[in-house]
Amino acid sequence: MVVRKNFTFSDMDLWLNQRQVTEIECLVPDLTGVARGKILPRTKFTNERGMRMPEAVLGMTVTGNYPANDVAYFRAISQTDRDMVLRPDPSTITVVPWALDPTAQVIHDCYFSDGSLVDFAPRSVLRRVLKLYADKGWSPSVGPELEFYLTARNNDPDLPLRSPIGRSGRAETSRQIYSIDAVNEFDPLFEDIYDFCDRMQLDVDTLIHEIGAGQFGIDLLSCEPLTMADNVFFFKRTLREAALKHNMYATFMAKPLADEPGSAMHLHQGVTDSRTGLNLFSTPEGAPSPAFYHYIGGLQRYMPAAMALAAPYVNSYRRIVRHTTAPINVQWGLDNRTVGFRVPESTPQERKVENRVIGADANPYLAFAVTLACGYLGMIEEAEPSPMTVGSAHALDFELPRGLPQALHLLRAEDKLRAVLGERFVDVYAAIKDQEHLEFMTVISPWEREHLLLHV
């Protein structure tokens, strides 16, 4: 999205009037990344801008339920179901290109009645981490590579997903990585996606066919992390809407198909000096700097405890398996896609670290916040990384959690990460994820019925 620096409420009103907008979608990203909020007629979107929404809307599971008896959760979320105040961020105003009438969408921040930000709202968590960087005179940037699957419409969740029918009238049955023809099978859909993104001023870049049948990837050009998180939030919504228009589903599930690779959100991260604009990861002579190594050291030290945010669902851990494109450890290497943290070949000024652990299903605000938090802790603690991995890391030991309960245990136990992200946020988030796991454990899978029903 075009960054509208110093875009005021008056500017936003002028923008709306110029486009003759009649309806406004007032959006709040919740902890699962779902767009919550209200839809208003343009005439009701006034200067008062004091919309309210229950605080507990931010404290729901992906199924819409709430933790019942978590003490820490109810220390943060009021049991009286009190309101929070929503205020639009004018810099996020954009059109809704799939709407029939002139419609705008704008992301809102959440405030308590005393005027302070709701500290467990996803945008607030990312702002908290970015302030730590700003206080040090550092400016981080991020650039995600976002993977997703297109599938045929699936009206029965008990049935496995299938690849959609392309222009040829056939579905993909084989893996077509980097195939131009396989991308062109869905050219009408991708034309709409690029058109929608252009109208929204979303700055998307390369589109490729990934490894899986019906799996694609798109790059978003690097920028400031809060703007990028908004972009990913908008892009996910846009892609799903475009796919529905073409009678397909687009999914960012980490592992939607049993026999195909999972989907990741590979995140390129860099840090510059706010005053000079120089890359902190390079010395004046162009060599990797101490800050570069410390950042990697922080990712290695804290990313296992951050996995509950980078892999937020029970399904997420189906992606983290050996001998696939997903890493199972926290090793690092130069232009090495088998490790958790890859350093792409680049010029000194463009030196970055790519976090390959994060799943496509992650909430972008929280994923960006937690990976930047790991790097920040590494730099201030001067954490030393392990030796660089030169060969394949696929055969090395698992160093990441194997499931959501283990990941939540590590998150709750990591005091330094909790302090950077916010104690109340971690309490609320962990309680929600505990509840989701409890709900998942009440479901009996087809595998259990097939292999246990008559054999145990």
PATORLO-249959 format. One record per residue (C-alpha): residue in one letter; x, y, z; residue number from 1. Coordinates in steps of 0.2 Angstrom, whole numbers, plus 5000, padded with zeros to 4 digits. Layout:
N
[r A, [X, Y, Z], NUM]
...
END
This chain:
456
[r M, [5000, 5000, 5000], 1]
[r V, [5006, 5018, 4997], 2]
[r V, [5011, 5025, 5013], 3]
[r R, [5002, 5041, 5017], 4]
[r K, [5013, 5049, 5029], 5]
[r N, [5004, 5063, 5039], 6]
[r F, [4988, 5058, 5031], 7]
[r T, [4975, 5067, 5043], 8]
[r F, [4956, 5064, 5046], 9]
[r S, [4953, 5079, 5034], 10]
[r D, [4963, 5071, 5021], 11]
[r M, [4953, 5055, 5023], 12]
[r D, [4937, 5064, 5022], 13]
[r L, [4942, 5073, 5006], 14]
[r W, [4948, 5055, 4999], 15]
[r L, [4931, 5048, 5003], 16]
[r N, [4922, 5063, 4995], 17]
[r Q, [4932, 5062, 4979], 18]
[r R, [4927, 5044, 4977], 19]
[r Q, [4909, 5047, 4981], 20]
[r V, [4910, 5033, 4994], 21]
[r T, [4893, 5027, 5001], 22]
[r E, [4899, 5014, 5013], 23]
[r I, [4914, 5011, 5025], 24]
[r E, [4920, 4994, 5032], 25]
[r C, [4928, 4998, 5049], 26]
[r L, [4940, 4984, 5052], 27]
[r V, [4950, 4978, 5067], 28]
[r P, [4962, 4963, 5065], 29]
[r D, [4959, 4951, 5079], 30]
[r L, [4972, 4939, 5087], 31]
[r T, [4968, 4926, 5074], 32]
[r G, [4970, 4938, 5060], 33]
[r V, [4951, 4939, 5056], 34]
[r A, [4944, 4955, 5051], 35]
[r R, [4931, 4961, 5064], 36]
[r G, [4922, 4977, 5065], 37]
[r K, [4907, 4987, 5058], 38]
[r I, [4900, 4993, 5042], 39]
[r L, [4894, 5011, 5041], 40]
[r P, [4885, 5022, 5029], 41]
[r R, [4897, 5036, 5024], 42]
[r T, [4885, 5049, 5032], 43]
[r K, [4888, 5040, 5049], 44]
[r F, [4906, 5040, 5048], 45]
[r T, [4908, 5057, 5056], 46]
[r N, [4921, 5067, 5065], 47]
[r E, [4916, 5060, 5081], 48]
[r R, [4924, 5044, 5076], 49]
[r G, [4920, 5035, 5093], 50]
[r M, [4914, 5018, 5087], 51]
[r R, [4914, 5005, 5101], 52]
[r M, [4915, 4987, 5101], 53]
[r P, [4916, 4974, 5115], 54]
[r E, [4934, 4971, 5122], 55]
[r A, [4931, 4952, 5122], 56]
[r V, [4930, 4953, 5102], 57]
[r L, [4949, 4953, 5103], 58]
[r G, [4949, 4938, 5115], 59]
[r M, [4941, 4924, 5104], 60]
[r T, [4947, 4908, 5097], 61]
[r V, [4946, 4906, 5078], 62]
[r T, [4929, 4896, 5081], 63]
[r G, [4922, 4912, 5090], 64]
[r N, [4923, 4904, 5108], 65]
[r Y, [4931, 4911, 5124], 66]
[r P, [4942, 4903, 5137], 67]
[r A, [4931, 4898, 5152], 68]
[r N, [4942, 4897, 5167], 69]
[r D, [4959, 4905, 5163], 70]
[r V, [4963, 4916, 5178], 71]
[r A, [4977, 4926, 5168], 72]
[r Y, [4965, 4929, 5154], 73]
[r F, [4952, 4937, 5165], 74]
[r R, [4965, 4948, 5173], 75]
[r A, [4967, 4956, 5156], 76]
[r I, [4949, 4954, 5148], 77]
[r S, [4936, 4962, 5158], 78]
[r Q, [4922, 4950, 5164], 79]
[r T, [4909, 4964, 5163], 80]
[r D, [4911, 4964, 5144], 81]
[r R, [4916, 4982, 5143], 82]
[r D, [4918, 4992, 5127], 83]
[r M, [4934, 4998, 5119], 84]
[r V, [4935, 5013, 5107], 85]
[r L, [4939, 5011, 5089], 86]
[r R, [4948, 5025, 5080], 87]
[r P, [4953, 5024, 5061], 88]
[r D, [4971, 5025, 5055], 89]
[r P, [4969, 5037, 5041], 90]
[r S, [4984, 5030, 5032], 91]
[r T, [4975, 5014, 5029], 92]
[r I, [4960, 5020, 5020], 93]
[r T, [4958, 5011, 5003], 94]
[r V, [4944, 5005, 4992], 95]
[r V, [4935, 4988, 4992], 96]
[r P, [4937, 4984, 4974], 97]
[r W, [4925, 4969, 4974], 98]
[r A, [4911, 4979, 4981], 99]
[r L, [4896, 4983, 4970], 100]
[r D, [4894, 5001, 4977], 101]
[r P, [4908, 5013, 4980], 102]
[r T, [4915, 5006, 4997], 103]
[r A, [4930, 5010, 5007], 104]
[r Q, [4939, 5000, 5021], 105]
[r V, [4950, 5007, 5034], 106]
[r I, [4959, 4998, 5049], 107]
[r H, [4955, 5004, 5066], 108]
[r D, [4966, 5005, 5082], 109]
[r C, [4958, 4999, 5099], 110]
[r Y, [4959, 5010, 5114], 111]
[r F, [4953, 5009, 5132], 112]
[r S, [4942, 5022, 5139], 113]
[r D, [4957, 5031, 5147], 114]
[r G, [4964, 5034, 5129], 115]
[r S, [4978, 5021, 5130], 116]
[r L, [4980, 5008, 5117], 117]
[r V, [4973, 4991, 5120], 118]
[r D, [4989, 4982, 5124], 119]
[r F, [4983, 4965, 5118], 120]
[r A, [4977, 4971, 5101], 121]
[r P, [4988, 4964, 5087], 122]
[r R, [4993, 4982, 5080], 123]
[r S, [4997, 4987, 5098], 124]
[r V, [5009, 4973, 5100], 125]
[r L, [5018, 4977, 5084], 126]
[r R, [5019, 4995, 5089], 127]
[r R, [5026, 4991, 5105], 128]
[r V, [5040, 4981, 5097], 129]
[r L, [5043, 4995, 5084], 130]
[r K, [5045, 5008, 5098], 131]
[r L, [5059, 4998, 5106], 132]
[r Y, [5068, 4999, 5089], 133]
[r A, [5064, 5018, 5087], 134]
[r D, [5071, 5021, 5105], 135]
[r K, [5088, 5013, 5099], 136]
[r G, [5088, 5023, 5083], 137]
[r W, [5085, 5008, 5072], 138]
[r S, [5072, 5006, 5058], 139]
[r P, [5067, 4989, 5054], 140]
[r S, [5059, 4983, 5037], 141]
[r V, [5051, 4967, 5032], 142]
[r G, [5047, 4959, 5015], 143]
[r P, [5036, 4943, 5015], 144]
[r E, [5035, 4929, 5003], 145]
[r L, [5017, 4923, 5005], 146]
[r E, [5012, 4905, 5000], 147]
[r F, [4994, 4899, 4997], 148]
[r Y, [4984, 4886, 4989], 149]
[r L, [4969, 4887, 4977], 150]
[r T, [4957, 4874, 4979], 151]
[r A, [4940, 4868, 4972], 152]
[r R, [4925, 4874, 4982], 153]
[r N, [4922, 4863, 4997], 154]
[r N, [4906, 4863, 5006], 155]
[r D, [4908, 4848, 5017], 156]
[r P, [4923, 4850, 5029], 157]
[r D, [4923, 4831, 5031], 158]
[r L, [4929, 4829, 5013], 159]
[r P, [4947, 4832, 5008], 160]
[r L, [4951, 4847, 4998], 161]
[r R, [4954, 4845, 4979], 162]
[r S, [4964, 4856, 4966], 163]
[r P, [4953, 4868, 4956], 164]
[r I, [4949, 4866, 4938], 165]
[r G, [4960, 4878, 4927], 166]
[r R, [4957, 4885, 4909], 167]
[r S, [4961, 4868, 4902], 168]
[r G, [4946, 4860, 4910], 169]
[r R, [4958, 4849, 4921], 170]
[r A, [4964, 4850, 4938], 171]
[r E, [4982, 4849, 4943], 172]
[r T, [4988, 4832, 4948], 173]
[r S, [5007, 4834, 4948], 174]
[r R, [5019, 4847, 4955], 175]
[r Q, [5023, 4861, 4944], 176]
[r I, [5035, 4872, 4953], 177]
[r Y, [5040, 4888, 4943], 178]
[r S, [5029, 4883, 4929], 179]
[r I, [5022, 4898, 4919], 180]
[r D, [5009, 4887, 4910], 181]
[r A, [5003, 4881, 4927], 182]
[r V, [5001, 4899, 4933], 183]
[r N, [4992, 4904, 4916], 184]
[r E, [4979, 4890, 4920], 185]
[r F, [4972, 4903, 4932], 186]
[r D, [4976, 4919, 4922], 187]
[r P, [4958, 4926, 4924], 188]
[r L, [4959, 4925, 4943], 189]
[r F, [4977, 4932, 4944], 190]
[r E, [4972, 4946, 4932], 191]
[r D, [4958, 4951, 4945], 192]
[r I, [4970, 4949, 4959], 193]
[r Y, [4982, 4961, 4951], 194]
[r D, [4968, 4973, 4947], 195]
[r F, [4961, 4973, 4964], 196]
[r C, [4978, 4976, 4972], 197]
[r D, [4982, 4990, 4960], 198]
[r R, [4965, 4999, 4964], 199]
[r M, [4970, 4996, 4983], 200]
[r Q, [4988, 5002, 4980], 201]
[r L, [4994, 4986, 4987], 202]
[r D, [5012, 4985, 4981], 203]
[r V, [5013, 4966, 4976], 204]
[r D, [5028, 4959, 4966], 205]
[r T, [5033, 4942, 4959], 206]
[r L, [5020, 4928, 4957], 207]
[r I, [5026, 4910, 4955], 208]
[r H, [5019, 4893, 4955], 209]
[r E, [5026, 4884, 4971], 210]
[r I, [5030, 4866, 4974], 211]
[r G, [5012, 4859, 4978], 212]
[r A, [4998, 4856, 4966], 213]
[r G, [4988, 4872, 4966], 214]
[r Q, [5001, 4881, 4977], 215]
[r F, [5007, 4898, 4973], 216]
[r G, [5017, 4912, 4980], 217]
[r I, [5018, 4930, 4979], 218]
[r D, [5031, 4943, 4986], 219]
[r L, [5027, 4960, 4993], 220]
[r L, [5040, 4973, 4992], 221]
[r S, [5049, 4977, 5008], 222]
[r C, [5043, 4992, 5019], 223]
[r E, [5040, 4997, 5036], 224]
[r P, [5033, 4983, 5047], 225]
[r L, [5016, 4991, 5052], 226]
[r T, [5012, 4996, 5034], 227]
[r M, [5017, 4978, 5028], 228]
[r A, [5007, 4970, 5041], 229]
[r D, [4992, 4980, 5035], 230]
[r N, [4996, 4975, 5017], 231]
[r V, [4996, 4957, 5021], 232]
[r F, [4980, 4958, 5031], 233]
[r F, [4972, 4967, 5016], 234]
[r F, [4980, 4955, 5003], 235]
[r K, [4974, 4939, 5012], 236]
[r R, [4956, 4947, 5012], 237]
[r T, [4958, 4952, 4993], 238]
[r L, [4964, 4935, 4987], 239]
[r R, [4950, 4926, 4996], 240]
[r E, [4937, 4937, 4988], 241]
[r A, [4945, 4936, 4971], 242]
[r A, [4945, 4917, 4972], 243]
[r L, [4927, 4916, 4977], 244]
[r K, [4922, 4927, 4962], 245]
[r H, [4930, 4913, 4951], 246]
[r N, [4921, 4899, 4961], 247]
[r M, [4937, 4894, 4970], 248]
[r Y, [4944, 4895, 4988], 249]
[r A, [4961, 4903, 4992], 250]
[r T, [4968, 4896, 5008], 251]
[r F, [4983, 4901, 5019], 252]
[r M, [4981, 4886, 5030], 253]
[r A, [4999, 4880, 5034], 254]
[r K, [4995, 4862, 5028], 255]
[r P, [4978, 4861, 5019], 256]
[r L, [4983, 4845, 5008], 257]
[r A, [4990, 4829, 5016], 258]
[r D, [5001, 4824, 5002], 259]
[r E, [5007, 4842, 4997], 260]
[r P, [5020, 4854, 5005], 261]
[r G, [5014, 4867, 5018], 262]
[r S, [5013, 4885, 5015], 263]
[r A, [5025, 4898, 5023], 264]
[r M, [5027, 4916, 5025], 265]
[r H, [5045, 4918, 5023], 266]
[r L, [5050, 4935, 5030], 267]
[r H, [5065, 4945, 5025], 268]
[r Q, [5071, 4957, 5038], 269]
[r G, [5083, 4971, 5038], 270]
[r V, [5088, 4985, 5050], 271]
[r T, [5095, 5002, 5046], 272]
[r D, [5101, 5016, 5056], 273]
[r S, [5087, 5029, 5057], 274]
[r R, [5099, 5044, 5056], 275]
[r T, [5110, 5038, 5042], 276]
[r G, [5100, 5025, 5032], 277]
[r L, [5115, 5013, 5032], 278]
[r N, [5112, 4995, 5035], 279]
[r L, [5116, 4989, 5053], 280]
[r F, [5120, 4972, 5046], 281]
[r S, [5135, 4978, 5037], 282]
[r T, [5151, 4986, 5042], 283]
[r P, [5157, 5002, 5032], 284]
[r E, [5169, 4990, 5023], 285]
[r G, [5154, 4979, 5018], 286]
[r A, [5157, 4964, 5029], 287]
[r P, [5144, 4956, 5040], 288]
[r S, [5143, 4967, 5056], 289]
[r P, [5142, 4961, 5074], 290]
[r A, [5123, 4967, 5074], 291]
[r F, [5120, 4955, 5060], 292]
[r Y, [5127, 4940, 5070], 293]
[r H, [5118, 4946, 5085], 294]
[r Y, [5101, 4947, 5076], 295]
[r I, [5103, 4929, 5070], 296]
[r G, [5109, 4924, 5088], 297]
[r G, [5093, 4931, 5094], 298]
[r L, [5082, 4922, 5082], 299]
[r Q, [5091, 4906, 5086], 300]
[r R, [5089, 4909, 5105], 301]
[r Y, [5071, 4915, 5106], 302]
[r M, [5062, 4908, 5090], 303]
[r P, [5057, 4891, 5098], 304]
[r A, [5048, 4901, 5112], 305]
[r A, [5040, 4912, 5098], 306]
[r M, [5033, 4897, 5088], 307]
[r A, [5015, 4899, 5096], 308]
[r L, [5014, 4915, 5086], 309]
[r A, [5023, 4909, 5070], 310]
[r A, [5014, 4893, 5070], 311]
[r P, [4998, 4897, 5078], 312]
[r Y, [4986, 4883, 5075], 313]
[r V, [4986, 4864, 5078], 314]
[r N, [4987, 4862, 5059], 315]
[r S, [5003, 4873, 5058], 316]
[r Y, [5014, 4859, 5065], 317]
[r R, [5009, 4847, 5051], 318]
[r R, [5020, 4858, 5040], 319]
[r I, [5035, 4857, 5052], 320]
[r V, [5041, 4840, 5046], 321]
[r R, [5058, 4833, 5041], 322]
[r H, [5063, 4833, 5022], 323]
[r T, [5051, 4846, 5016], 324]
[r T, [5053, 4864, 5012], 325]
[r A, [5049, 4869, 5030], 326]
[r P, [5064, 4870, 5042], 327]
[r I, [5064, 4859, 5058], 328]
[r N, [5078, 4868, 5067], 329]
[r V, [5085, 4885, 5071], 330]
[r Q, [5101, 4883, 5060], 331]
[r W, [5107, 4897, 5048], 332]
[r G, [5116, 4898, 5032], 333]
[r L, [5121, 4908, 5017], 334]
[r D, [5108, 4905, 5002], 335]
[r N, [5103, 4889, 5011], 336]
[r R, [5085, 4884, 5010], 337]
[r T, [5086, 4870, 5022], 338]
[r V, [5089, 4880, 5038], 339]
[r G, [5077, 4890, 5048], 340]
[r F, [5086, 4907, 5045], 341]
[r R, [5093, 4910, 5027], 342]
[r V, [5104, 4924, 5022], 343]
[r P, [5101, 4928, 5004], 344]
[r E, [5116, 4933, 4993], 345]
[r S, [5115, 4952, 4992], 346]
[r T, [5125, 4968, 4992], 347]
[r P, [5131, 4975, 5009], 348]
[r Q, [5117, 4988, 5009], 349]
[r E, [5104, 4975, 5005], 350]
[r R, [5110, 4962, 5018], 351]
[r K, [5095, 4954, 5026], 352]
[r V, [5090, 4938, 5036], 353]
[r E, [5076, 4927, 5030], 354]
[r N, [5065, 4919, 5043], 355]
[r R, [5058, 4903, 5035], 356]
[r V, [5050, 4896, 5050], 357]
[r I, [5034, 4907, 5050], 358]
[r G, [5018, 4899, 5042], 359]
[r A, [5006, 4907, 5030], 360]
[r D, [4993, 4905, 5043], 361]
[r A, [5001, 4917, 5055], 362]
[r N, [4993, 4934, 5060], 363]
[r P, [5005, 4946, 5051], 364]
[r Y, [5005, 4959, 5065], 365]
[r L, [5010, 4946, 5078], 366]
[r A, [5022, 4936, 5067], 367]
[r F, [5032, 4952, 5062], 368]
[r A, [5031, 4958, 5080], 369]
[r V, [5038, 4942, 5087], 370]
[r T, [5052, 4939, 5074], 371]
[r L, [5058, 4957, 5077], 372]
[r A, [5057, 4955, 5095], 373]
[r C, [5069, 4940, 5094], 374]
[r G, [5081, 4950, 5083], 375]
[r Y, [5080, 4965, 5095], 376]
[r L, [5084, 4954, 5110], 377]
[r G, [5098, 4946, 5101], 378]
[r M, [5106, 4963, 5097], 379]
[r I, [5104, 4971, 5114], 380]
[r E, [5110, 4955, 5123], 381]
[r E, [5124, 4953, 5109], 382]
[r A, [5119, 4935, 5107], 383]
[r E, [5131, 4924, 5097], 384]
[r P, [5124, 4913, 5084], 385]
[r S, [5130, 4895, 5081], 386]
[r P, [5142, 4891, 5067], 387]
[r M, [5135, 4893, 5050], 388]
[r T, [5127, 4877, 5042], 389]
[r V, [5135, 4874, 5025], 390]
[r G, [5127, 4858, 5020], 391]
[r S, [5109, 4852, 5021], 392]
[r A, [5100, 4854, 5038], 393]
[r H, [5086, 4842, 5035], 394]
[r A, [5094, 4827, 5044], 395]
[r L, [5099, 4837, 5059], 396]
[r D, [5089, 4836, 5076], 397]
[r F, [5072, 4845, 5078], 398]
[r E, [5075, 4861, 5088], 399]
[r L, [5057, 4868, 5086], 400]
[r P, [5041, 4863, 5095], 401]
[r R, [5032, 4848, 5088], 402]
[r G, [5015, 4854, 5093], 403]
[r L, [5005, 4869, 5100], 404]
[r P, [5004, 4864, 5118], 405]
[r Q, [5023, 4863, 5119], 406]
[r A, [5025, 4880, 5110], 407]
[r L, [5013, 4888, 5122], 408]
[r H, [5023, 4881, 5137], 409]
[r L, [5039, 4888, 5129], 410]
[r L, [5030, 4905, 5126], 411]
[r R, [5024, 4906, 5144], 412]
[r A, [5041, 4902, 5151], 413]
[r E, [5051, 4914, 5141], 414]
[r D, [5051, 4930, 5153], 415]
[r K, [5061, 4941, 5141], 416]
[r L, [5050, 4938, 5126], 417]
[r R, [5035, 4940, 5137], 418]
[r A, [5042, 4957, 5143], 419]
[r V, [5045, 4963, 5125], 420]
[r L, [5028, 4958, 5118], 421]
[r G, [5018, 4962, 5134], 422]
[r E, [5013, 4951, 5148], 423]
[r R, [4994, 4954, 5146], 424]
[r F, [4995, 4950, 5128], 425]
[r V, [5004, 4934, 5131], 426]
[r D, [4992, 4929, 5144], 427]
[r V, [4977, 4932, 5133], 428]
[r Y, [4985, 4924, 5117], 429]
[r A, [4990, 4909, 5126], 430]
[r A, [4973, 4906, 5135], 431]
[r I, [4965, 4908, 5118], 432]
[r K, [4976, 4895, 5110], 433]
[r D, [4974, 4883, 5125], 434]
[r Q, [4955, 4884, 5121], 435]
[r E, [4958, 4881, 5103], 436]
[r H, [4968, 4865, 5106], 437]
[r L, [4955, 4859, 5119], 438]
[r E, [4941, 4861, 5105], 439]
[r F, [4952, 4852, 5093], 440]
[r M, [4955, 4837, 5105], 441]
[r T, [4936, 4835, 5105], 442]
[r V, [4936, 4830, 5086], 443]
[r I, [4939, 4812, 5081], 444]
[r S, [4948, 4812, 5064], 445]
[r P, [4946, 4800, 5049], 446]
[r W, [4963, 4792, 5053], 447]
[r E, [4957, 4787, 5070], 448]
[r R, [4941, 4779, 5064], 449]
[r E, [4950, 4770, 5050], 450]
[r H, [4965, 4763, 5060], 451]
[r L, [4958, 4761, 5077], 452]
[r L, [4940, 4757, 5076], 453]
[r L, [4942, 4739, 5072], 454]
[r H, [4960, 4736, 5077], 455]
[r V, [4963, 4741, 5095], 456]
END
